[in-house]
Amino acid sequence: MKFPQKTFRCFHCNGRGHMKRDCREYQESLKQKYRGQVVERSPQKPLNFKGPVA
């Protein structure tokens, strides 16, 4: 089911036609917030990981 784009309202800038995850202002604020920081991710197991095969 598709929704008309004008019904979406951004929770960050309160603009119409996009969501927060797609908001240009929000993306820029994230870039400034995390500028210069290295985000380390721990290695994750795949979702279908069943352990070592014997």
Protein Blocks (a to p, Z undefined) as FASTA:
>chain_A
ZZdfklpccfklopghiafklpmklmmmmmmmmgoiacdddddddfklgbjaZZ
